[in-house]
Amino acid sequence: MFRHQGRGRNYTHNLKLASILSCVAGLVNITGVLAVGTLTTNVTGHFAFFSEQLILMNYKMALIYLLYIAFFLMGASVSGFIVELASKNKSHNAYIIPICIESIILINVGLLPAFVKAGLTFPAIISFALLFAMGLQNALVTKVSQSVVRTTHLTGLFTDLGIEISQLLFYREIAEKVKLHKSIFLKLMIIGGFFIGGIIGGFMFQYFKLKTLLLPATMLLFALWYDHILLKFYHLKRSLRPDE
């Protein structure tokens, strides 16, 4: 799911990656909206709010929106740096560090209810942390899947999906239609995962508040464990294969 890149990567790897991490993004996004009123999986809207506050001469809020953008960018940069550094050292475990950092951030923010009860909500800090985490995830997924999978925002996906649905009317070759159907299904999985994550997160937030973030953190750690166990299984399978 994470380990395979380039020619070693196939459609199934991208499908697994898309289904899990899009659900994680949906959970984080709705939690951010309900907890602190901030969209934390993309920065498109923050540019508009920054411009608005700048025109209204509310420079404090304008700075906060600018920092939202900066923290997402920093998360993406850190993730990209780690992956590039690992690739230079020919390591196949580049994905572990960004996923672990993201999990740690989500767990720490999820354990903040004690501060909330004390009246210390720190909404901007929570937003900064979640935007940084989503920047990490988006850059990692984009790099690993070679830009095939993006899990933290849907605008581009809906655009591509609309184009591909229209292409169904024109493609005639079987191979082309199969490829197109797979691409459409992958995008629907990402969109569906994001929606499901948002719905589950919305219901959970009513009872668990910020602790809802412990679920996406658990999903990320499960994904790492699953990848590790699968690798061990394939190594064992190869070792048991008789020499040819």
Sequence and secondary structure as in RCSB ss.txt:
>XXXX:A:sequence
MFRHQGRGRNYTHNLKLASILSCVAGLVNITGVLAVGTLTTNVTGHFAFFSEQLILMNYKMALIYLLYIAFFLMG
ASVSGFIVELASKNKSHNAYIIPICIESIILINVGLLPAFVKAGLTFPAIISFALLFAMGLQNALVTKVSQSVVR
TTHLTGLFTDLGIEISQLLFYREIAEKVKLHKSIFLKLMIIGGFFIGGIIGGFMFQYFKLKTLLLPATMLLFALW
YDHILLKFYHLKRSLRPDE
>XXXX:A:secstr
  S  GGG  HHHHHHHHHHHHHHHHHHHHHHHHHHS   S  HHHHHHHHHHHHTT HHHHHHHHHHHHHHHHH
HHHHHHHHHHHHHTT S TTHHHHHHHHHHHHHHHT HHHHHTT   HHHHHHHHHHHHHHHHHHHHHHTTTS  
 S  HHHHHHHHHHHHHTTT  SHHHHHHHHHHHHHHHHHHHHHHHHHHHHHHHHHHHGGGGGHHHHHHHHHHHH
HHHHHHHHHHHHHHHS   
